[in-house]
């Protein structure tokens, strides 16, 4: 059996390693030059945009990255009860200098209870929502009624999402026309349709992960008119606690307050309604 010198084995091993390292160092620039995405290369030079995109999808802005992670998928559902007080409600006929009050002239009550169910699905930074409002008592009086749409759809786009905080911009649209029916003195019943409301707004929600026990849950939303004929301004605040995260998601309870101003502006008819509504809700995140 021939004798193999250990020194020769070590030298050969070192030479092989150096050859592999040299080949890898020269191959990477060539692969990058051939496979680079010009759009990703541009984004990678903009630190703020690059960091925002990489936060949710690592590798998205790497020009030579072969893999991109799938966007995060989340679900949310909630059910709340609201105690609505109509702090202002009425309409005017500018040409005749005539003002009509919902409660004083039409007998429409200014206090009702309402329930709201909401479901939201999120992929990456984009969310779609659907809301349903059910009235346990209608805004209906002896001389008329006021009916706000029961269904509303919305979309969120989160500009910031990290450590349980998400914040961004949103848009909402009602699927039906608000309606107002009234009868003045012994006159006929009149029916007014408001154009479907559309709003844009901002939102922020903070749901930290906690440390094994209860943790806080906060959310604020503000929306304003997206069209001039039917105007809606609304501020909503909610705060509460949520249980620890499980494989089935997490649940919690919150209390809050919503303040809404609704206006209809037409040449011969103008109406303004204000609502103030404290609420309690249960929610589920996944």
Order of alpha helices (4+ residues) and beta strands (2+ residues): alpha-alpha-alpha-beta-beta-alpha-beta-beta-beta-beta-beta-beta-beta-beta-beta-beta-beta-beta-beta
